[in-house]
C-alpha cells in the first residue's frame, strides 16, 4: 500500500493539520483509527473491496455481555436488512439522550459508555453502530467522508457486509443506502453516482446525504473482538470547539433544532483553506482541533 493513501494526510494539508491536533487523547482508539484510514480512490478501490477487511466475524458471544444484550433487544427482525435498520435507528436515537451542557459533554470511551450516556457525535455513533453490527454477526467497518472543498466538512458512517456486498449505513441519521432494487450501495458507488445519494435525502435531518459529502472517503478497519488492544479514554470539549460554537449568531452553542452542523456551516462556507490553516495554527497553540463530526439533533 502506497503510504500516500494512508493516515491523516490523505485529505490534504488543511485537514492534516486539524487531525494532527485531534481533541481525543493521543493514545485513544479514536486517534489511532484516524491514523489507520485508507483513502478510497481509483488506485485503492479494488484492494479495499476485496482483501482489506475480512468478512469473517470473530466476535465471541459473552466477551462484551452488555453489547450482547443490546443486540438481543434491538436486533430482533425477520431479515438481515431489518436487523441493520434496527441498529441504525437505535444509534440515531442516542442523540436524544446526549448531554446538553457543553461543560459536561464527553466524547470517546467504550461503546457501552457511549450508549449509556448518549451522544450526537458521529465518531461515537459510528463506532457503536460498527460494533453492534459485528456482535449481530455482520462484518462492518468505519467510513470517513470529507467534502475537501470546504472546511470542517467531515462525517463518519459505516459499511456493513451482507448479501456478499458492502453497503453504506449512517448510524447518525439512520440512512441505509441502497439501490432502487434493494441491493446495498457501497460508498464507492455513492461517490460516483450523485443521483444515488440524492434519492436518500429526506429533509434537514439528513444533512450529510448530499453528493458533496461523498467527494472523498477513507475506510478504517475496527474490530470489536480486539477491544483489549485499545485505549478508550474519554475527552471533554476543548477550547477550539468552544471557539467555533461561540460564533453561533444566537449566542448559544446548542440552539434548537440543531446543535452542531449549522454552527460550523456559518464559518466554513466563507473560509479558504489558507484562512483555516492560519486559524488552526493560532488555536492549536493552546487547544486541540477535531473535525469529525458535527451532527444534527
Backbone as CSV, one residue per row, in Angstrom:
resi,resn,N_x,N_y,N_z,CA_x,CA_y,CA_z,C_x,C_y,C_z
1,UNK,0.844,-1.195,0.000,0.000,0.000,0.000,0.886,1.255,0.000
2,UNK,0.660,2.117,-0.958,1.370,3.384,-1.029,1.053,4.202,0.227
3,UNK,2.083,4.623,0.986,1.817,5.384,2.226,1.062,6.681,1.996
4,UNK,1.055,7.179,0.751,0.320,8.415,0.458,-1.179,8.221,0.593
5,UNK,-1.639,6.970,0.586,-3.069,6.678,0.683,-3.498,6.297,2.101
6,UNK,-2.608,6.417,3.064,-2.934,6.002,4.427,-2.615,7.112,5.427
7,UNK,-3.480,7.267,6.429,-3.191,8.176,7.531,-3.882,9.517,7.451
8,UNK,-3.503,10.409,8.328,-4.219,11.667,8.497,-3.953,12.690,7.408
9,UNK,-2.992,12.428,6.528,-2.684,13.399,5.484,-3.389,13.158,4.168
10,UNK,-4.267,12.165,4.105,-4.848,11.762,2.825,-5.840,12.767,2.256
11,UNK,-6.354,13.673,3.078,-7.330,14.654,2.599,-6.721,16.041,2.383
12,UNK,-5.402,16.136,2.392,-4.750,17.409,2.138,-4.214,18.082,3.385
13,UNK,-3.429,19.153,3.228,-2.733,19.788,4.354,-3.638,20.421,5.404
14,UNK,-4.748,21.023,4.987,-5.621,21.678,5.970,-6.243,20.651,6.908
15,UNK,-6.747,19.567,6.330,-7.337,18.525,7.166,-6.263,17.807,7.980
16,UNK,-5.075,17.681,7.417,-3.991,17.056,8.173,-3.677,17.851,9.441
17,UNK,-3.613,19.172,9.300,-3.320,19.997,10.465,-4.395,19.828,11.538
18,UNK,-5.654,19.794,11.126,-6.727,19.635,12.099,-6.659,18.269,12.782
19,UNK,-6.372,17.241,12.000,-6.338,15.890,12.567,-5.110,15.667,13.437
20,UNK,-4.030,16.352,13.120,-2.834,16.247,13.968,-3.091,16.822,15.351
21,UNK,-4.067,17.729,15.446,-4.423,18.350,16.719,-5.752,17.818,17.242
22,UNK,-5.997,16.549,16.979,-7.256,15.919,17.386,-7.506,16.087,18.876
23,UNK,-8.760,16.284,19.234,-9.098,16.569,20.625,-9.090,15.350,21.519
24,UNK,-9.103,14.164,20.937,-9.065,12.961,21.754,-7.671,12.748,22.341
25,UNK,-7.600,11.935,23.384,-6.315,11.602,23.982,-5.406,10.996,22.910
26,UNK,-4.133,11.359,22.899,-3.224,10.905,21.834,-3.208,9.400,21.609
27,UNK,-3.373,8.631,22.668,-3.303,7.175,22.532,-4.682,6.524,22.430
28,UNK,-5.735,7.334,22.400,-7.092,6.790,22.400,-7.402,6.070,21.098
29,UNK,-8.395,5.197,21.152,-8.783,4.435,19.976,-9.182,5.358,18.824
30,UNK,-9.848,6.460,19.125,-10.294,7.375,18.075,-9.108,7.984,17.332
31,UNK,-8.064,8.320,18.080,-6.865,8.885,17.468,-6.129,7.837,16.646
32,UNK,-6.045,6.621,17.165,-5.381,5.535,16.447,-6.094,5.247,15.129
33,UNK,-7.429,5.228,15.161,-8.199,4.914,13.968,-8.011,5.963,12.869
34,UNK,-7.836,7.209,13.259,-7.578,8.246,12.262,-6.308,7.948,11.479
35,UNK,-5.308,7.440,12.154,-4.024,7.155,11.516,-4.031,5.860,10.711
36,UNK,-5.106,5.101,10.828,-5.218,3.856,10.073,-6.164,3.986,8.879
37,UNK,-6.671,5.180,8.620,-7.550,5.381,7.476,-6.823,5.064,6.165
38,UNK,-7.539,4.447,5.240,-7.016,4.228,3.886,-7.939,4.943,2.911
39,UNK,-7.387,5.820,2.106,-8.195,6.613,1.181,-8.854,5.712,0.142
40,UNK,-10.139,5.975,-0.093,-10.888,5.258,-1.114,-10.800,6.046,-2.414
41,UNK,-10.110,5.499,-3.402,-9.923,6.160,-4.684,-9.714,5.098,-5.757
42,UNK,-9.527,5.515,-6.982,-9.399,4.553,-8.074,-8.203,3.630,-7.897
43,UNK,-7.157,4.126,-7.211,-5.959,3.311,-7.008,-6.133,2.260,-5.913
44,UNK,-7.090,2.473,-5.017,-7.233,1.567,-3.868,-8.541,0.795,-3.845
45,UNK,-9.488,1.143,-4.710,-10.838,0.592,-4.603,-10.853,-0.934,-4.699
46,UNK,-10.072,-1.514,-5.598,-10.079,-2.972,-5.732,-9.588,-3.650,-4.455
47,UNK,-8.535,-3.100,-3.875,-7.994,-3.645,-2.629,-8.990,-3.498,-1.477
48,UNK,-9.586,-2.320,-1.367,-10.479,-2.053,-0.243,-11.762,-2.869,-0.310
49,UNK,-12.181,-3.251,-1.516,-13.399,-4.040,-1.645,-13.115,-5.515,-1.941
50,UNK,-11.877,-5.943,-1.614,-11.562,-7.368,-1.767,-10.959,-7.924,-0.486
51,UNK,-9.683,-7.628,-0.234,-8.991,-8.290,0.878,-8.745,-7.416,2.107
52,UNK,-9.006,-6.123,2.005,-8.647,-5.232,3.119,-9.368,-5.569,4.419
53,UNK,-10.642,-5.852,4.333,-11.444,-6.132,5.535,-11.932,-7.574,5.493
54,UNK,-11.548,-8.392,6.470,-12.038,-9.779,6.492,-13.548,-9.816,6.696
55,UNK,-14.202,-10.758,6.047,-15.662,-10.860,6.152,-16.092,-11.996,7.082
56,UNK,-15.147,-12.483,7.873,-15.498,-13.457,8.913,-15.473,-12.735,10.256
57,UNK,-16.587,-12.779,10.962,-16.706,-12.104,12.255,-16.176,-13.038,13.350
58,UNK,-15.185,-12.563,14.097,-14.535,-13.393,15.112,-14.987,-13.077,16.530
59,UNK,-16.066,-12.326,16.637,-16.577,-11.987,17.968,-17.106,-13.231,18.669
60,UNK,-16.723,-13.388,19.934,-17.200,-14.499,20.758,-18.260,-13.981,21.721
61,UNK,-19.431,-14.541,21.620,-20.532,-14.109,22.476,-20.143,-14.236,23.943
62,UNK,-20.452,-13.204,24.712,-20.119,-13.188,26.130,-18.896,-12.356,26.451
63,UNK,-18.093,-12.010,25.442,-16.896,-11.215,25.710,-17.226,-9.745,25.945
64,UNK,-18.366,-9.296,25.435,-18.872,-7.942,25.733,-20.359,-8.103,26.061
65,UNK,-20.666,-8.602,27.267,-22.042,-9.004,27.599,-23.094,-7.907,27.445
66,UNK,-22.749,-6.658,27.751,-23.728,-5.584,27.599,-24.095,-5.383,26.135
67,UNK,-23.104,-5.500,25.258,-23.385,-5.369,23.835,-24.262,-6.520,23.354
68,UNK,-24.020,-7.710,23.899,-24.869,-8.856,23.561,-26.329,-8.563,23.892
69,UNK,-26.546,-7.978,25.061,-27.911,-7.685,25.499,-28.566,-6.629,24.607
70,UNK,-27.792,-5.611,24.235,-28.344,-4.576,23.348,-28.755,-5.191,22.021
71,UNK,-27.904,-6.049,21.463,-28.203,-6.659,20.172,-29.416,-7.583,20.274
72,UNK,-29.514,-8.328,21.375,-30.680,-9.198,21.561,-31.970,-8.384,21.613
73,UNK,-31.868,-7.202,22.202,-33.058,-6.361,22.373,-33.441,-5.635,21.091
74,UNK,-32.438,-5.055,20.406,-32.747,-4.220,19.243,-32.615,-4.966,17.919
75,UNK,-31.982,-6.142,17.954,-31.708,-6.836,16.710,-32.774,-7.813,16.264
76,UNK,-33.898,-7.832,16.960,-34.957,-8.764,16.604,-35.642,-8.305,15.311
77,UNK,-35.497,-9.102,14.283,-36.116,-8.786,12.997,-36.168,-10.057,12.169
78,UNK,-36.988,-10.052,11.151,-37.185,-11.248,10.332,-36.193,-11.356,9.180
79,UNK,-35.343,-10.326,9.008,-34.386,-10.337,7.907,-33.096,-9.635,8.311
80,UNK,-32.038,-9.853,7.539,-30.773,-9.170,7.789,-30.942,-7.663,7.667
81,UNK,-31.655,-7.223,6.643,-31.869,-5.790,6.461,-32.633,-5.199,7.632
82,UNK,-33.574,-5.963,8.168,-34.341,-5.484,9.310,-33.478,-5.291,10.539
83,UNK,-32.532,-6.188,10.754,-31.618,-6.064,11.896,-30.764,-4.807,11.748
84,UNK,-30.226,-4.600,10.557,-29.395,-3.425,10.314,-30.211,-2.147,10.469
85,UNK,-31.425,-2.158,9.991,-32.308,-0.999,10.163,-32.542,-0.704,11.639
86,UNK,-32.753,-1.744,12.441,-32.981,-1.560,13.873,-31.750,-0.974,14.556
87,UNK,-30.577,-1.438,14.161,-29.342,-0.927,14.755,-29.149,0.542,14.395
88,UNK,-29.364,0.899,13.128,-29.206,2.294,12.698,-30.201,3.210,13.413
89,UNK,-31.408,2.729,13.602,-32.411,3.518,14.318,-32.004,3.701,15.779
90,UNK,-31.491,2.637,16.377,-31.050,2.692,17.771,-29.929,3.710,17.959
91,UNK,-28.905,3.650,17.114,-27.783,4.574,17.264,-28.207,6.013,17.028
92,UNK,-29.076,6.245,16.064,-29.507,7.618,15.785,-30.269,8.209,16.972
93,UNK,-30.981,7.373,17.707,-31.756,7.852,18.854,-30.895,8.140,20.080
94,UNK,-29.631,7.744,20.053,-28.733,8.069,21.165,-28.507,9.575,21.252
95,UNK,-28.790,10.282,20.168,-28.678,11.739,20.204,-29.713,12.359,21.144
96,UNK,-30.829,11.672,21.310,-31.914,12.224,22.132,-31.552,12.294,23.608
97,UNK,-30.594,11.477,24.037,-30.203,11.493,25.459,-28.810,12.090,25.653
98,UNK,-28.274,12.708,24.610,-26.939,13.297,24.702,-26.933,14.481,25.667
99,UNK,-25.820,14.673,26.321,-25.642,15.768,27.270,-25.808,17.116,26.571
100,UNK,-26.553,18.036,27.202,-26.798,19.362,26.645,-25.816,20.410,27.155
101,UNK,-25.250,20.179,28.311,-24.336,21.144,28.919,-22.945,20.970,28.321
102,UNK,-22.467,21.975,27.615,-21.180,21.893,26.932,-20.045,21.566,27.892
103,UNK,-20.140,22.022,29.123,-19.087,21.756,30.097,-19.050,20.297,30.534
104,UNK,-20.127,19.567,30.261,-20.198,18.167,30.688,-20.109,17.183,29.523
105,UNK,-20.119,17.692,28.298,-20.077,16.810,27.129,-18.773,16.028,27.103
106,UNK,-18.880,14.725,26.846,-17.712,13.865,26.692,-17.799,13.131,25.360
107,UNK,-16.629,12.856,24.795,-16.561,12.096,23.547,-15.606,10.933,23.741
108,UNK,-15.813,9.883,22.926,-14.963,8.709,23.036,-15.431,7.778,24.136
109,UNK,-14.559,6.850,24.514,-14.886,5.872,25.539,-15.319,4.544,24.947
110,UNK,-15.601,3.589,25.824,-16.107,2.293,25.387,-17.481,2.466,24.752
111,UNK,-17.823,1.567,23.856,-19.129,1.654,23.207,-20.269,1.548,24.218
112,UNK,-20.100,0.729,25.241,-21.120,0.633,26.278,-21.315,1.973,26.983
113,UNK,-20.225,2.704,27.199,-20.305,4.013,27.851,-21.007,5.027,26.946
114,UNK,-20.722,4.967,25.661,-21.369,5.880,24.715,-22.873,5.647,24.705
115,UNK,-23.279,4.383,24.698,-24.709,4.057,24.694,-25.378,4.561,25.970
116,UNK,-24.727,4.373,27.092,-25.326,4.765,28.370,-25.457,6.271,28.516
117,UNK,-24.484,7.021,28.041,-24.550,8.477,28.210,-25.231,9.172,27.038
118,UNK,-25.332,8.482,25.881,-25.858,9.097,24.680,-24.791,9.950,24.022
119,UNK,-24.981,10.257,22.753,-24.016,11.084,22.033,-24.645,11.606,20.757
120,UNK,-24.180,12.773,20.305,-24.572,13.250,18.987,-23.322,13.559,18.161
121,UNK,-22.244,12.842,18.454,-21.006,12.946,17.675,-20.918,11.732,16.767
122,UNK,-20.735,11.956,15.490,-20.796,10.845,14.541,-19.681,9.837,14.754
123,UNK,-18.525,10.262,15.278,-17.463,9.291,15.551,-17.918,8.284,16.600
124,UNK,-18.580,8.777,17.638,-19.114,7.889,18.683,-20.169,6.945,18.103
125,UNK,-21.119,7.515,17.380,-22.248,6.733,16.878,-21.802,5.719,15.830
126,UNK,-20.810,6.085,15.024,-20.306,5.149,14.019,-19.615,3.965,14.686
127,UNK,-18.844,4.216,15.720,-18.194,3.098,16.428,-19.228,2.179,17.054
128,UNK,-20.247,2.774,17.669,-21.298,1.957,18.274,-22.003,1.125,17.200
129,UNK,-22.368,1.757,16.088,-23.028,1.032,15.013,-22.171,-0.079,14.455
130,UNK,-20.883,0.193,14.328,-19.949,-0.798,13.790,-19.875,-2.037,14.682
131,UNK,-19.719,-1.837,15.991,-19.567,-2.995,16.872,-20.885,-3.735,17.077
132,UNK,-22.005,-3.015,17.094,-23.292,-3.695,17.229,-23.554,-4.595,16.021
133,UNK,-23.183,-4.121,14.843,-23.344,-4.955,13.647,-22.460,-6.194,13.740
134,UNK,-21.244,-6.023,14.234,-20.343,-7.173,14.365,-20.853,-8.158,15.408
135,UNK,-21.343,-7.662,16.516,-21.908,-8.546,17.538,-23.113,-9.300,16.969
136,UNK,-23.848,-8.651,16.072,-25.009,-9.287,15.435,-24.605,-10.247,14.318
137,UNK,-23.292,-10.293,14.009,-22.800,-11.238,13.018,-22.464,-10.659,11.659
138,UNK,-22.539,-9.328,11.523,-22.258,-8.694,10.237,-20.860,-8.076,10.226
139,UNK,-20.024,-8.390,9.247,-18.772,-7.645,9.092,-19.096,-6.172,8.880
140,UNK,-18.334,-5.300,9.491,-18.585,-3.869,9.338,-17.293,-3.100,9.543
141,UNK,-17.264,-1.868,9.067,-16.059,-1.039,9.155,-16.456,0.426,9.118
142,UNK,-15.510,1.304,9.468,-15.766,2.738,9.551,-15.442,3.417,8.224
143,UNK,-16.251,4.413,7.885,-16.062,5.187,6.657,-16.008,6.672,7.016
144,UNK,-14.927,7.339,6.663,-14.806,8.784,6.860,-15.123,9.484,5.551
145,UNK,-16.055,10.412,5.588,-16.457,11.175,4.406,-16.003,12.619,4.548
146,UNK,-15.482,13.187,3.463,-14.980,14.559,3.512,-15.343,15.303,2.234
147,UNK,-15.891,16.493,2.415,-16.013,17.432,1.303,-14.786,18.327,1.383
148,UNK,-13.725,17.920,0.690,-12.432,18.587,0.824,-12.420,20.002,0.268
149,UNK,-13.489,20.420,-0.398,-13.564,21.788,-0.899,-14.061,22.753,0.165
150,UNK,-14.458,22.216,1.316,-14.954,23.055,2.404,-14.213,22.732,3.697
151,UNK,-14.223,23.681,4.591,-13.644,23.461,5.905,-14.636,22.760,6.817
152,UNK,-14.110,22.011,7.772,-14.932,21.383,8.810,-16.070,20.548,8.237
153,UNK,-15.820,19.883,7.121,-16.895,19.150,6.464,-16.607,17.654,6.468
154,UNK,-16.461,17.087,7.648,-16.224,15.660,7.787,-17.399,14.966,8.450
155,UNK,-17.583,13.700,8.117,-18.648,12.900,8.703,-18.179,11.449,8.722
156,UNK,-18.628,10.679,9.696,-18.246,9.275,9.787,-19.489,8.401,9.767
157,UNK,-19.483,7.425,8.862,-20.557,6.448,8.763,-19.926,5.055,8.842
158,UNK,-20.643,4.027,8.444,-20.083,2.683,8.415,-20.495,1.991,7.112
159,UNK,-19.806,0.911,6.814,-20.250,-0.013,5.789,-20.494,-1.363,6.448
160,UNK,-21.568,-2.019,6.050,-21.949,-3.321,6.606,-22.008,-4.330,5.461
161,UNK,-21.423,-5.489,5.688,-21.351,-6.525,4.645,-22.491,-7.521,4.818
162,UNK,-23.299,-7.642,3.785,-24.350,-8.654,3.741,-24.714,-8.882,2.279
163,UNK,-25.301,-10.016,1.985,-25.643,-10.386,0.610,-24.412,-10.316,-0.296
164,UNK,-23.244,-10.589,0.310,-21.969,-10.635,-0.404,-21.558,-9.284,-0.979
165,UNK,-22.005,-8.204,-0.341,-21.619,-6.872,-0.796,-21.591,-5.915,0.397
166,UNK,-20.703,-4.930,0.346,-20.659,-3.884,1.361,-21.736,-2.845,1.054
167,UNK,-22.344,-2.311,2.100,-23.351,-1.274,1.921,-23.196,-0.184,2.964
168,UNK,-23.285,1.080,2.534,-23.126,2.221,3.433,-24.353,2.398,4.326
169,UNK,-24.084,2.711,5.601,-25.132,2.939,6.596,-24.712,4.131,7.450
170,UNK,-25.608,5.066,7.689,-25.308,6.220,8.538,-25.958,6.028,9.907
171,UNK,-25.166,5.688,10.926,-25.719,5.484,12.274,-26.199,6.772,12.930
172,UNK,-25.798,7.915,12.414,-26.219,9.192,12.987,-27.590,9.613,12.488
173,UNK,-27.812,9.504,11.196,-29.057,9.987,10.606,-30.006,8.865,10.208
174,UNK,-29.621,7.620,10.503,-30.486,6.469,10.217,-30.827,6.372,8.729
175,UNK,-29.786,6.472,7.902,-29.949,6.307,6.457,-29.258,5.017,6.041
176,UNK,-29.995,4.126,5.385,-29.444,2.890,4.842,-29.368,3.089,3.328
177,UNK,-28.172,3.151,2.800,-28.010,3.424,1.375,-28.199,2.141,0.563
178,UNK,-29.156,2.209,-0.362,-29.467,1.065,-1.217,-29.751,1.530,-2.646
179,UNK,-29.580,0.594,-3.587,-30.039,0.828,-4.947,-31.558,0.664,-4.970
180,UNK,-32.174,1.076,-6.047,-33.630,1.003,-6.132,-34.138,-0.429,-6.076
181,UNK,-33.292,-1.393,-6.444,-33.705,-2.798,-6.368,-33.495,-3.394,-4.971
182,UNK,-33.049,-2.560,-4.017,-32.869,-3.006,-2.649,-31.477,-3.481,-2.317
183,UNK,-30.616,-3.612,-3.307,-29.253,-4.076,-3.067,-28.448,-2.993,-2.356
184,UNK,-27.627,-3.360,-1.355,-26.823,-2.358,-0.641,-25.930,-1.568,-1.595
185,UNK,-25.787,-0.279,-1.326,-24.949,0.606,-2.138,-23.633,0.863,-1.410
186,UNK,-22.532,0.638,-2.074,-21.228,0.867,-1.472,-20.906,2.357,-1.436
187,UNK,-19.954,2.728,-0.607,-19.501,4.119,-0.561,-18.918,4.536,-1.904
188,UNK,-18.182,3.648,-2.541,-17.594,3.953,-3.840,-18.682,4.255,-4.870
189,UNK,-19.744,3.486,-4.865,-20.850,3.736,-5.789,-21.502,5.083,-5.497
190,UNK,-21.640,5.421,-4.235,-22.219,6.708,-3.861,-21.317,7.865,-4.271
191,UNK,-20.016,7.664,-4.195,-19.074,8.697,-4.603,-19.163,8.993,-6.096
192,UNK,-19.608,8.017,-6.842,-19.617,8.138,-8.296,-21.009,8.226,-8.904
193,UNK,-22.022,8.399,-8.071,-23.396,8.480,-8.565,-24.184,9.468,-7.702
194,UNK,-24.222,10.715,-8.127,-24.886,11.750,-7.328,-26.378,11.469,-7.156
195,UNK,-27.006,10.901,-8.184,-28.436,10.617,-8.089,-28.714,9.551,-7.029
196,UNK,-27.790,8.607,-6.886,-27.957,7.562,-5.886,-27.929,8.155,-4.481
197,UNK,-27.074,9.149,-4.272,-27.033,9.834,-2.978,-28.311,10.642,-2.777
198,UNK,-28.669,11.412,-3.786,-29.822,12.312,-3.678,-31.120,11.578,-3.362
199,UNK,-31.268,10.362,-3.853,-32.534,9.665,-3.640,-32.739,9.255,-2.180
200,UNK,-31.689,9.369,-1.357,-31.804,9.027,0.058,-32.020,10.245,0.955
201,UNK,-31.952,11.434,0.372,-32.162,12.645,1.168,-33.623,12.734,1.591
202,UNK,-33.857,13.009,2.871,-35.225,13.132,3.372,-35.594,14.586,3.624
203,UNK,-34.842,15.224,4.526,-35.116,16.609,4.900,-33.902,17.097,5.677
204,UNK,-34.073,18.143,6.486,-32.943,18.706,7.224,-32.348,17.730,8.242
205,UNK,-33.033,16.626,8.492,-32.499,15.628,9.423,-31.410,14.766,8.787
206,UNK,-31.210,14.904,7.473,-30.167,14.123,6.784,-29.204,15.052,6.042
207,UNK,-28.523,15.953,6.750,-27.678,16.953,6.079,-26.466,16.364,5.366
208,UNK,-26.047,15.160,5.759,-24.859,14.561,5.143,-25.201,13.707,3.936
209,UNK,-26.487,13.575,3.659,-26.912,12.829,2.477,-26.959,13.789,1.297
210,UNK,-25.781,14.192,0.858,-25.656,15.043,-0.316,-24.369,14.664,-1.043
211,UNK,-24.340,14.785,-2.348,-23.177,14.339,-3.125,-21.854,14.970,-2.714
212,UNK,-21.884,16.229,-2.278,-20.644,16.897,-1.892,-19.958,16.195,-0.726
213,UNK,-20.749,15.652,0.186,-20.166,14.975,1.352,-19.427,13.702,0.939
214,UNK,-19.750,13.183,-0.238,-19.126,11.961,-0.727,-18.009,12.245,-1.736
215,UNK,-17.476,13.457,-1.730,-16.398,13.787,-2.659,-15.145,12.963,-2.382
216,UNK,-14.830,12.769,-1.104,-13.671,11.955,-0.738,-14.047,11.067,0.436
217,UNK,-13.366,9.937,0.541,-13.696,8.985,1.611,-12.479,8.149,1.972
218,UNK,-12.535,7.570,3.146,-11.491,6.659,3.613,-12.140,5.543,4.405
219,UNK,-11.500,4.395,4.421,-12.012,3.212,5.115,-11.055,2.817,6.221
220,UNK,-11.621,2.468,7.373,-10.822,2.049,8.530,-11.406,0.774,9.118
221,UNK,-10.559,-0.207,9.323,-10.989,-1.433,9.992,-11.032,-1.222,11.499
222,UNK,-12.098,-1.685,12.113,-12.237,-1.625,13.573,-13.008,-2.864,14.006
223,UNK,-12.415,-3.666,14.888,-12.993,-4.948,15.248,-13.303,-5.019,16.741
224,UNK,-14.541,-5.350,17.074,-14.970,-5.400,18.460,-14.195,-6.453,19.251
225,UNK,-13.768,-7.521,18.615,-13.061,-8.596,19.334,-11.613,-8.237,19.667
226,UNK,-11.158,-7.084,19.196,-9.790,-6.654,19.519,-9.795,-5.451,20.467
227,UNK,-10.868,-5.299,21.226,-11.024,-4.119,22.064,-9.948,-3.989,23.134
228,UNK,-9.388,-5.096,23.578,-8.373,-5.034,24.634,-7.075,-4.385,24.160
229,UNK,-6.919,-4.240,22.864,-5.711,-3.619,22.310,-5.779,-2.099,22.336
230,UNK,-6.936,-1.532,22.662,-7.136,-0.092,22.533,-7.291,0.622,23.871
231,UNK,-7.057,1.920,23.827,-7.249,2.823,24.956,-8.557,3.573,24.731
232,UNK,-9.483,3.481,25.662,-10.796,4.090,25.499,-10.977,5.299,26.425
233,UNK,-9.934,6.076,26.582,-10.009,7.300,27.369,-11.030,8.264,26.768
234,UNK,-11.852,8.859,27.613,-12.823,9.851,27.160,-12.224,11.251,27.237
235,UNK,-12.756,12.164,26.426,-12.268,13.536,26.386,-13.427,14.512,26.505
236,UNK,-13.104,15.727,26.932,-14.105,16.795,27.004,-13.951,17.719,25.801
237,UNK,-14.911,18.597,25.613,-14.842,19.561,24.528,-13.704,20.533,24.801
238,UNK,-12.847,20.741,23.802,-11.670,21.578,24.002,-11.932,23.038,23.604
239,UNK,-10.921,23.864,23.782,-11.072,25.293,23.518,-11.377,25.584,22.053
240,UNK,-10.813,24.787,21.162,-11.059,25.033,19.746,-12.540,24.848,19.416
241,UNK,-13.116,23.777,19.911,-14.547,23.565,19.698,-15.357,24.714,20.282
242,UNK,-14.982,25.138,21.459,-15.731,26.217,22.101,-15.677,27.501,21.270
243,UNK,-14.530,27.748,20.649,-14.406,28.960,19.838,-15.326,28.900,18.627
244,UNK,-15.515,27.701,18.066,-16.412,27.541,16.926,-17.866,27.708,17.363
245,UNK,-18.212,27.051,18.460,-19.587,27.121,18.941,-19.967,28.536,19.363
246,UNK,-18.985,29.287,19.849,-19.253,30.650,20.302,-19.603,31.578,19.146
247,UNK,-19.291,31.150,17.913,-19.565,32.004,16.760,-21.016,31.929,16.302
248,UNK,-21.811,31.073,16.938,-23.232,30.974,16.587,-23.910,32.318,16.807
249,UNK,-24.649,32.788,15.806,-25.284,34.106,15.884,-26.250,34.252,17.043
250,UNK,-26.812,33.142,17.490,-27.807,33.229,18.556,-27.164,33.386,19.921
251,UNK,-25.836,33.183,19.990,-25.141,33.342,21.252,-25.159,32.117,22.125
252,UNK,-25.757,31.037,21.636,-25.753,29.806,22.426,-25.239,28.659,21.584
253,UNK,-24.508,27.755,22.211,-23.879,26.667,21.468,-24.884,25.641,20.994
254,UNK,-25.998,25.491,21.699,-26.935,24.428,21.378,-28.309,25.008,21.051
255,UNK,-28.387,25.637,19.916,-29.657,26.244,19.524,-30.553,25.215,18.854
256,UNK,-31.774,25.010,19.331,-32.680,24.083,18.677,-33.083,24.647,17.307
257,UNK,-33.406,23.764,16.309,-33.495,22.319,16.451,-32.200,21.582,16.183
258,UNK,-31.120,22.306,15.867,-29.855,21.637,15.614,-28.811,22.115,16.597
259,UNK,-27.720,21.292,16.734,-26.712,21.653,17.720,-25.364,21.972,17.099
260,UNK,-24.958,21.188,16.123,-23.588,21.349,15.643,-23.502,21.848,14.201
261,UNK,-24.114,21.151,13.272,-23.834,21.382,11.854,-24.006,22.832,11.396
262,UNK,-25.139,23.495,11.663,-25.307,24.855,11.151,-24.283,25.829,11.711
263,UNK,-23.837,25.604,12.933,-22.852,26.493,13.547,-21.557,26.449,12.761
264,UNK,-21.148,25.244,12.378,-19.933,25.090,11.610,-20.104,25.682,10.220
265,UNK,-21.286,25.509,9.634,-21.510,25.990,8.288,-21.395,27.508,8.206
266,UNK,-21.698,28.211,9.283,-21.565,29.654,9.303,-20.135,30.063,9.006
267,UNK,-19.180,29.243,9.459,-17.774,29.566,9.296,-17.192,28.974,8.023
268,UNK,-17.477,27.717,7.761,-16.770,27.013,6.705,-17.121,27.524,5.316
269,UNK,-18.350,28.057,5.131,-18.764,28.472,3.796,-17.903,29.603,3.254
270,UNK,-17.374,30.443,4.139,-16.631,31.610,3.694,-15.140,31.520,3.978
271,UNK,-14.682,30.394,4.496,-13.275,30.268,4.863,-12.487,29.528,3.791
272,UNK,-11.395,30.124,3.346,-10.495,29.418,2.447,-9.612,28.504,3.285
273,UNK,-8.940,27.554,2.633,-8.056,26.673,3.378,-6.883,27.448,3.970
274,UNK,-6.448,28.549,3.301,-5.377,29.365,3.869,-5.824,29.979,5.193
275,UNK,-7.076,30.443,5.226,-7.621,31.015,6.460,-7.749,29.950,7.541
276,UNK,-8.157,28.753,7.113,-8.285,27.649,8.067,-6.935,27.323,8.678
277,UNK,-5.921,27.260,7.822,-4.587,26.929,8.307,-4.095,27.972,9.299
278,UNK,-4.333,29.260,8.966,-3.895,30.310,9.886,-4.629,30.215,11.218
279,UNK,-5.966,30.013,11.142,-6.767,29.890,12.354,-6.346,28.675,13.155
280,UNK,-6.141,27.563,12.467,-5.777,26.333,13.148,-4.436,26.461,13.834
281,UNK,-3.484,27.140,13.166,-2.158,27.301,13.749,-2.236,28.113,15.021
282,UNK,-3.024,29.190,14.989,-3.160,30.047,16.166,-3.811,29.303,17.322
283,UNK,-4.919,28.629,17.037,-5.678,27.971,18.095,-4.973,26.743,18.631
284,UNK,-4.190,26.061,17.791,-3.560,24.835,18.250,-2.436,25.099,19.240
285,UNK,-2.027,26.366,19.384,-1.016,26.671,20.391,-1.548,26.456,21.794
286,UNK,-2.879,26.568,21.959,-3.438,26.423,23.297,-4.555,25.404,23.372
287,UNK,-4.921,24.824,22.250,-6.033,23.891,22.265,-5.883,22.880,21.155
288,UNK,-6.805,21.942,21.100,-6.769,20.897,20.090,-7.865,21.105,19.065
289,UNK,-7.740,20.396,17.939,-8.656,20.560,16.829,-9.174,19.213,16.396
290,UNK,-10.465,19.152,16.104,-11.058,17.893,15.647,-12.216,18.190,14.727
291,UNK,-12.331,17.482,13.582,-13.369,17.840,12.630,-14.503,16.854,12.542
292,UNK,-14.294,15.590,12.855,-15.368,14.613,12.691,-16.101,14.473,14.009
293,UNK,-17.269,14.921,14.215,-18.220,15.333,13.211,-19.216,16.215,13.927
294,UNK,-19.965,16.973,13.228,-20.942,17.864,13.797,-22.313,17.370,13.354
295,UNK,-23.139,16.935,14.259,-24.351,16.222,13.884,-25.590,17.033,14.187
296,UNK,-26.696,16.591,13.601,-27.964,17.264,13.841,-28.672,16.663,15.020
297,UNK,-29.494,17.434,15.615,-30.255,16.978,16.784,-31.673,16.700,16.376
